[in-house]
Amino acid sequence: MSTTQRQHTRPLSPEGDSAYHEGPILPWHRSPLLHSLDTLAEPTAAKAGLRLGDQAYAALEELIVTAALPPGSLWSEAALSERTGIGRTPVREALQRLAADHLVILLRRHGIKITEVLGAEQLLVLDARRELERLVSVCAARRATRAEREAHVRSAVELREAGERRDPLLYLRVHFALKRFTCECARNPYATRALSPLHALSRRFFYVHWDRFGDLMEVARVHADLAEAIGRGDEAGASACCDTMTDYAVAFTRKIILE
């Protein structure tokens, strides 16, 4: 996928540059698990209960993670407001958060730049994520309620189904819901705040590159194994699954760098 920088003052129409054709976001997956977690970045109309700033953040994060806003591209605040259907003030608030998450760069008088997807930086992301992911997963295995553990077991089924369907967007949505839910179950908001942007950066890297080196069934299996360990309340198993998961991600990233 090209990361050529192009400046956009408005969302492109279907008649525009094919490399930056927006296209529709795929229909939302309506599984019972995802309804129960209620953590997906659903369309604005469906998330009326959220603050507009949170709606804008969720919508823009998915557009960035799925490269619908291509890495390296430049956008105006007005264009992003039109793209999401949300006012400029909530979009501006969301952009401040996305900048803190290293997903955008705010360029004074020049708009908003979507950050590049770089293999070397992703390895640094994984260095930090390895330790935080282990902490959060072990805490979730220890502190989750029975209902929360059962939800993790159900999520493992969802992940495996997404892998079998070889649907990367579906996988990312299930993954997004599960990771946020696991963080809630860990009951450690400090670790959650540190881990959340690392998850977003990792999802984007995988989405951009999965068709070249990624085995979606395998990566779904690795994450499903972790969900099942948390569901069993198996702290040692969750720790081991985290290492397996991160090792897979590191190997995947190194393949991209060496391409």
C-alpha positions as CSV (number, residue, x, y, z in Angstrom):
1,M,0.0,0.0,0.0
2,S,1.4,3.4,-1.0
3,T,2.2,5.9,1.6
4,T,2.7,8.8,-0.9
5,Q,1.9,12.1,0.7
6,R,-1.0,14.0,-0.9
7,Q,-2.9,17.0,0.4
8,H,-6.6,16.8,0.7
9,T,-8.8,19.7,1.4
10,R,-12.0,17.7,1.2
11,P,-13.0,14.0,1.2
12,L,-12.4,12.5,-2.3
13,S,-15.4,11.5,-4.4
14,P,-15.7,8.1,-6.1
15,E,-14.5,9.8,-9.3
16,G,-11.3,11.0,-7.6
17,D,-7.9,9.4,-7.4
18,S,-8.4,5.7,-7.3
19,A,-5.4,5.3,-4.9
20,Y,-7.4,7.3,-2.4
21,H,-10.9,6.1,-3.2
22,E,-12.8,6.1,0.1
23,G,-15.2,3.3,-0.5
24,P,-17.7,2.2,2.1
25,I,-16.7,0.9,5.5
26,L,-17.9,-2.7,5.5
27,P,-21.2,-3.5,7.4
28,W,-20.9,-3.8,11.1
29,H,-20.6,-7.4,12.4
30,R,-23.7,-8.0,14.6
31,S,-22.5,-10.8,16.8
32,P,-24.0,-11.2,20.3
33,L,-20.5,-10.9,21.9
34,L,-19.9,-7.5,20.2
35,H,-23.3,-6.3,21.2
36,S,-22.7,-7.3,24.8
37,L,-19.3,-5.5,25.0
38,D,-20.6,-2.5,23.1
39,T,-17.1,-1.1,22.5
40,L,-16.9,-1.0,18.7
41,A,-16.4,2.3,16.8
42,E,-19.9,2.1,15.4
43,P,-21.4,4.8,13.1
44,T,-22.2,8.0,14.8
45,A,-26.0,7.6,14.7
46,A,-25.6,4.3,16.6
47,K,-23.4,5.7,19.3
48,A,-25.6,8.6,20.4
49,G,-25.0,7.7,24.0
50,L,-21.3,8.7,23.7
51,R,-20.0,12.2,23.9
52,L,-19.4,13.7,20.5
53,G,-15.7,13.9,21.2
54,D,-15.6,10.2,21.9
55,Q,-17.7,9.4,18.8
56,A,-15.2,11.5,16.7
57,Y,-12.2,9.7,18.2
58,A,-13.7,6.2,17.6
59,A,-14.6,7.1,14.0
60,L,-11.3,8.7,13.1
61,E,-9.3,5.9,14.8
62,E,-10.9,3.3,12.7
63,L,-10.5,5.3,9.5
64,I,-6.7,5.6,10.4
65,V,-6.3,2.0,11.5
66,T,-7.9,0.6,8.4
67,A,-5.9,3.1,6.2
68,A,-9.0,4.7,4.8
69,L,-7.1,7.8,5.8
70,P,-3.8,6.7,4.2
71,P,-0.5,6.9,6.0
72,G,1.3,10.1,5.1
73,S,-1.8,11.9,3.7
74,L,-2.7,15.4,4.7
75,W,-6.2,16.4,5.7
76,S,-8.0,19.6,6.9
77,E,-10.1,19.7,10.0
78,A,-13.1,20.6,7.9
79,A,-12.6,17.5,5.6
80,L,-12.4,15.2,8.6
81,S,-15.5,16.8,10.1
82,E,-17.4,16.1,6.8
83,R,-15.9,12.6,6.5
84,T,-17.2,11.6,10.0
85,G,-20.4,13.7,10.0
86,I,-19.4,15.2,13.3
87,G,-18.8,18.9,14.1
88,R,-15.4,20.5,14.0
89,T,-15.1,21.1,17.8
90,P,-15.5,17.4,18.7
91,V,-13.2,16.5,15.8
92,R,-10.6,18.9,17.1
93,E,-10.8,17.4,20.5
94,A,-10.4,13.9,19.0
95,L,-7.4,15.0,17.0
96,Q,-5.6,16.1,20.1
97,R,-6.1,12.6,21.5
98,L,-5.0,10.9,18.3
99,A,-1.9,13.1,18.3
100,A,-1.1,11.9,21.8
101,D,-1.6,8.3,20.5
102,H,1.0,9.0,17.7
103,L,-1.6,8.4,15.0
104,V,-1.7,11.9,13.6
105,I,0.6,14.9,13.6
106,L,-0.9,18.4,13.9
107,L,0.8,20.8,11.5
108,R,0.2,24.4,12.3
109,R,-1.4,26.1,9.4
110,H,-1.0,23.0,7.2
111,G,-3.7,20.7,8.5
112,I,-3.4,17.1,9.9
113,K,-0.9,14.5,8.8
114,I,-1.6,10.8,9.2
115,T,1.5,9.3,10.6
116,E,3.5,6.9,8.5
117,V,3.6,3.1,9.1
118,L,7.2,2.3,9.8
119,G,8.6,-1.2,10.7
120,A,11.4,0.1,12.9
121,E,9.0,2.1,15.0
122,Q,6.6,-0.8,15.2
123,L,9.3,-2.9,16.8
124,L,9.6,-0.2,19.5
125,V,5.8,-0.3,20.0
126,L,6.1,-4.1,20.5
127,D,8.9,-3.7,23.1
128,A,6.6,-1.6,25.2
129,R,3.5,-3.6,24.4
130,R,5.0,-6.9,25.5
131,E,5.3,-5.8,29.1
132,L,2.1,-3.9,29.4
133,E,0.1,-6.6,27.6
134,R,1.4,-9.2,30.0
135,L,0.5,-7.1,33.0
136,V,-3.0,-6.3,31.8
137,S,-3.7,-9.9,30.8
138,V,-2.5,-11.4,34.0
139,C,-4.5,-8.8,36.0
140,A,-7.6,-9.6,33.9
141,A,-7.2,-13.4,34.5
142,R,-6.9,-12.7,38.3
143,R,-9.7,-10.0,38.7
144,A,-12.3,-10.8,36.0
145,T,-15.8,-11.8,37.3
146,R,-17.3,-15.1,36.2
147,A,-19.4,-13.3,33.6
148,E,-16.4,-11.5,32.3
149,R,-14.5,-14.7,32.0
150,E,-17.3,-16.3,30.1
151,A,-17.3,-13.3,27.7
152,H,-13.6,-13.9,27.1
153,V,-14.3,-17.5,26.2
154,R,-17.0,-16.4,23.8
155,S,-14.7,-13.9,22.3
156,A,-12.2,-16.7,21.4
157,V,-14.9,-18.2,19.2
158,E,-15.5,-14.9,17.5
159,L,-11.8,-14.5,16.8
160,R,-11.4,-18.0,15.3
161,E,-14.4,-17.4,13.1
162,A,-13.0,-14.1,11.9
163,G,-9.7,-15.9,11.1
164,E,-11.5,-18.7,9.2
165,R,-13.4,-16.1,7.2
166,R,-10.1,-14.3,6.4
167,D,-11.8,-11.0,7.0
168,P,-9.3,-8.5,8.3
169,L,-11.8,-5.8,9.1
170,L,-14.0,-8.2,11.0
171,Y,-11.0,-9.5,12.9
172,L,-9.9,-6.0,13.8
173,R,-13.3,-5.1,15.1
174,V,-13.6,-8.2,17.3
175,H,-10.0,-7.6,18.4
176,F,-10.7,-4.0,19.2
177,A,-13.7,-4.9,21.4
178,L,-11.9,-7.7,23.2
179,K,-8.8,-5.6,24.0
180,R,-10.8,-2.8,25.5
181,F,-12.9,-5.3,27.5
182,T,-9.7,-7.1,28.8
183,C,-8.4,-3.7,29.9
184,E,-11.6,-3.1,31.8
185,C,-11.4,-6.5,33.5
186,A,-7.8,-5.8,34.6
187,R,-9.0,-2.9,36.8
188,N,-5.8,-0.9,36.2
189,P,-6.6,2.4,34.5
190,Y,-2.9,3.5,34.4
191,A,-1.8,0.4,32.4
192,T,-4.9,0.8,30.2
193,R,-4.0,4.4,29.2
194,A,-0.5,3.4,28.4
195,L,-1.5,0.3,26.4
196,S,-4.4,1.7,24.3
197,P,-2.4,3.7,21.7
198,L,0.0,0.8,21.3
199,H,-3.0,-1.4,20.4
200,A,-4.1,1.1,17.8
201,L,-0.7,1.4,16.2
202,S,-0.4,-2.4,16.1
203,R,-3.8,-2.9,14.5
204,R,-2.9,-0.4,11.8
205,F,0.4,-2.0,11.1
206,F,-1.2,-5.5,10.8
207,Y,-4.1,-4.2,8.7
208,V,-1.8,-2.5,6.2
209,H,0.5,-5.5,5.8
210,W,-1.5,-8.7,6.6
211,D,-2.1,-9.7,3.0
212,R,1.6,-9.8,2.3
213,F,2.9,-11.9,5.1
214,G,0.0,-12.4,7.6
215,D,-1.7,-15.6,8.3
216,L,-5.0,-14.3,9.6
217,M,-6.1,-17.7,11.0
218,E,-2.8,-18.0,12.9
219,V,-2.9,-14.5,14.4
220,A,-6.6,-15.1,15.3
221,R,-5.7,-18.4,17.0
222,V,-2.9,-16.7,19.0
223,H,-5.3,-14.1,20.4
224,A,-8.0,-16.6,20.9
225,D,-5.7,-18.7,23.1
226,L,-5.0,-15.7,25.2
227,A,-8.7,-14.9,25.6
228,E,-9.3,-18.5,26.7
229,A,-6.5,-18.4,29.3
230,I,-8.1,-15.3,30.8
231,G,-11.5,-17.0,30.6
232,R,-10.0,-19.9,32.7
233,G,-8.5,-17.5,35.2
234,D,-5.1,-19.0,34.3
235,E,-2.6,-16.2,35.1
236,A,0.5,-18.3,34.1
237,G,-1.2,-19.3,30.9
238,A,-2.2,-15.7,30.1
239,S,1.4,-14.6,30.6
240,A,2.7,-17.4,28.3
241,C,0.1,-16.6,25.6
242,C,1.1,-12.9,25.7
243,D,4.7,-13.9,25.0
244,T,3.6,-16.1,22.1
245,M,1.4,-13.4,20.7
246,T,4.2,-10.7,20.9
247,D,6.8,-13.1,19.5
248,Y,4.5,-13.6,16.5
249,A,4.0,-9.9,16.0
250,V,7.8,-9.3,16.2
251,A,8.5,-12.0,13.6
252,F,5.8,-10.6,11.4
253,T,7.2,-7.0,11.7
254,R,10.7,-8.2,10.9
255,K,9.5,-9.8,7.7
256,I,8.1,-6.5,6.6
257,I,11.3,-4.7,7.4
258,L,13.4,-7.2,5.4
259,E,11.1,-7.2,2.4
